[in-house]
Amino acid sequence: MTLPERGPGSPVVLVGLMGSGKSTVGRLLSERWRVPFVDLDAEIERTAGLSIAEIFELEGESGFRAREAEATGAVVASGPMVIAAGGGWMASPETRGAWPDAIRVWLRVSPREAARRLAMHEVQRPLLANELPEKVLQELLDRRLPAYRLSTYTVDTSNRTAARVAEEVAAVIDRAGAEVADSRTDSELNME
């Protein structure tokens, strides 16, 4: 299976737990569709001049969430682009509502798989410090699940490569775009 060439007409926001593959899948989609890619966590680090871990250490989670809201407001999400949002981005009505026309895709991953991926890549995440990662990820998922379910689409990432997930995301969005185009064509035909 290959990715569709045309991509979406609206911004695509990838959401989900840390370790779901948002940044990696986002880069793949951006390259394929030849549209800009924004990693909100990287933007936060760039503007703060601090790592996410340092922000959590100095300002706590509330400070990070304030910076996340600020970064969301700074990104002009109009037209085709791919955005990798932080794991808690969907849980905030403020950030979630910032881009009303965006296509939100929940990259669903089990807490066990997310913990495995994070350990494999030796990624340090402040919310997992000094805790059992799988347990914390399950608690985060339980709290965020109602918000994740508000996503436009859901793609399961468990036991799939990032390339395969990108293919599935692109296929879902391409099918949806074709359905919208088909429905417009039908409406236009009925008006003649």
C-alpha positions as CSV (number, residue, x, y, z in Angstrom):
1,M,0.0,0.0,0.0
2,T,1.3,3.5,-0.8
3,L,0.3,6.8,0.7
4,P,-2.1,8.9,-1.4
5,E,-0.4,11.8,-3.1
6,R,-2.9,14.6,-2.6
7,G,-3.3,14.8,1.2
8,P,-5.9,16.7,3.2
9,G,-7.2,20.2,2.6
10,S,-7.4,20.9,6.3
11,P,-4.8,20.6,9.1
12,V,-4.3,17.1,10.5
13,V,-3.6,16.9,14.2
14,L,-2.2,13.7,15.5
15,V,-3.2,13.0,19.1
16,G,-2.7,10.1,21.6
17,L,-0.5,8.9,24.4
18,M,3.2,9.5,24.5
19,G,4.8,6.6,22.6
20,S,1.9,6.4,20.1
21,G,4.2,7.6,17.3
22,K,2.7,11.1,16.7
23,S,6.0,12.8,15.8
24,T,7.3,10.0,13.6
25,V,4.0,9.4,11.8
26,G,3.6,13.2,11.5
27,R,6.9,13.6,9.7
28,L,6.1,10.7,7.4
29,L,2.7,12.2,6.4
30,S,4.3,15.7,6.0
31,E,6.9,14.4,3.7
32,R,4.5,12.4,1.6
33,W,1.9,15.1,1.3
34,R,4.6,17.8,1.0
35,V,3.0,20.0,3.6
36,P,4.4,21.7,6.7
37,F,5.0,19.6,9.9
38,V,4.7,21.1,13.4
39,D,5.7,19.1,16.5
40,L,4.1,21.1,19.3
41,D,6.5,19.8,21.9
42,A,9.5,20.8,19.8
43,E,7.9,24.3,19.4
44,I,7.5,24.6,23.1
45,E,11.1,23.6,23.7
46,R,12.3,26.0,21.0
47,T,10.4,29.0,22.3
48,A,11.2,28.3,26.0
49,G,14.8,27.5,25.4
50,L,14.3,24.5,27.7
51,S,13.6,20.8,27.3
52,I,10.2,19.5,28.2
53,A,11.8,17.8,31.3
54,E,13.3,21.2,32.4
55,I,9.9,22.9,32.0
56,F,8.2,20.3,34.1
57,E,11.0,20.6,36.7
58,L,10.9,24.4,36.9
59,E,7.2,25.1,36.2
60,G,5.4,21.8,36.8
61,E,2.7,20.3,34.6
62,S,0.6,23.4,34.9
63,G,3.4,25.5,33.5
64,F,3.9,23.1,30.6
65,R,0.2,23.1,29.8
66,A,0.2,26.9,29.8
67,R,3.1,26.8,27.3
68,E,1.2,24.2,25.3
69,A,-1.8,26.5,25.0
70,E,0.5,29.3,24.0
71,A,2.2,27.2,21.3
72,T,-1.2,26.1,20.0
73,G,-2.3,29.7,19.7
74,A,0.9,30.6,17.9
75,V,0.4,28.0,15.2
76,V,-1.8,29.2,12.4
77,A,-3.4,25.9,11.5
78,S,-5.1,26.8,8.2
79,G,-4.8,24.8,5.1
80,P,-2.9,21.5,4.7
81,M,-0.4,20.7,7.4
82,V,0.4,18.0,9.9
83,I,0.7,18.7,13.6
84,A,1.9,16.3,16.3
85,A,0.2,17.4,19.6
86,G,1.3,16.5,23.1
87,G,-0.4,13.6,24.8
88,G,-2.6,15.8,26.9
89,W,-3.5,18.3,24.2
90,M,-6.9,16.8,23.4
91,A,-7.9,16.8,27.1
92,S,-7.8,20.6,27.2
93,P,-10.9,22.2,25.7
94,E,-8.9,25.4,25.1
95,T,-6.3,23.7,23.0
96,R,-8.7,21.2,21.4
97,G,-11.0,24.1,20.3
98,A,-8.2,26.2,18.8
99,W,-8.4,24.7,15.4
100,P,-12.1,23.9,14.7
101,D,-11.5,22.8,11.1
102,A,-8.7,20.4,11.9
103,I,-8.9,16.7,11.3
104,R,-8.0,15.0,14.6
105,V,-6.6,11.5,14.4
106,W,-6.2,9.5,17.6
107,L,-3.2,7.2,17.3
108,R,-4.4,4.6,19.7
109,V,-1.8,2.5,21.5
110,S,-2.0,0.3,24.6
111,P,-0.2,1.5,27.7
112,R,1.9,-1.6,27.6
113,E,3.0,-1.0,24.0
114,A,3.6,2.7,24.7
115,A,5.8,1.9,27.7
116,R,7.8,-0.7,25.6
117,R,8.4,1.9,22.9
118,L,9.5,4.6,25.3
119,A,11.9,2.2,27.1
120,M,13.3,0.9,23.8
121,H,14.1,4.4,22.7
122,E,15.2,5.4,26.2
123,V,13.0,8.5,26.0
124,Q,12.7,10.4,29.3
125,R,9.2,11.7,30.0
126,P,8.5,13.8,33.0
127,L,5.1,12.3,33.7
128,L,6.8,8.9,33.9
129,A,9.6,9.8,36.2
130,N,9.9,7.7,39.4
131,E,6.8,5.7,38.5
132,L,5.9,2.5,36.8
133,P,5.5,3.6,33.2
134,E,2.7,1.2,32.2
135,K,0.6,2.0,35.3
136,V,1.0,5.8,34.7
137,L,0.2,5.5,31.0
138,Q,-2.9,3.5,31.9
139,E,-4.0,6.2,34.3
140,L,-3.4,8.9,31.7
141,L,-5.3,7.0,29.1
142,D,-8.2,6.5,31.6
143,R,-8.4,10.3,32.2
144,R,-7.9,11.3,28.6
145,L,-10.1,8.6,26.9
146,P,-13.2,10.7,26.7
147,A,-11.3,13.5,24.9
148,Y,-9.4,11.1,22.6
149,R,-12.8,9.7,21.6
150,L,-13.7,13.1,20.2
151,S,-11.2,12.6,17.4
152,T,-12.4,12.6,13.9
153,Y,-10.7,9.2,13.2
154,T,-8.9,6.5,15.2
155,V,-6.0,4.5,13.9
156,D,-4.5,1.7,16.1
157,T,-0.8,1.8,16.2
158,S,-0.1,-1.3,18.3
159,N,2.2,-3.8,16.6
160,R,2.5,-1.6,13.5
161,T,5.5,0.3,12.1
162,A,5.3,4.1,11.8
163,A,5.2,3.7,8.0
164,R,2.2,1.4,8.2
165,V,0.4,3.7,10.6
166,A,1.1,6.7,8.2
167,E,-0.3,4.6,5.4
168,E,-3.5,3.9,7.4
169,V,-3.9,7.5,8.4
170,A,-3.5,8.7,4.8
171,A,-5.9,6.1,3.5
172,V,-8.6,7.1,6.1
173,I,-8.2,10.7,5.2
174,D,-8.1,10.1,1.5
175,R,-11.3,8.0,1.7
176,A,-13.0,10.7,3.7
177,G,-11.9,13.3,1.1
178,A,-13.2,11.2,-1.7
179,E,-16.6,10.7,0.1
180,V,-16.9,14.5,0.6
181,A,-16.0,15.1,-3.1
182,D,-18.5,12.4,-4.2
183,S,-21.3,13.9,-2.0
184,R,-20.6,17.4,-3.5
185,T,-20.8,16.0,-7.0
186,D,-24.1,14.2,-6.2
187,S,-25.5,17.5,-4.7
188,E,-24.4,19.5,-7.7
189,L,-25.9,16.9,-10.1
190,N,-29.2,17.0,-8.3
191,M,-29.4,20.8,-8.5
192,E,-29.2,20.8,-12.4
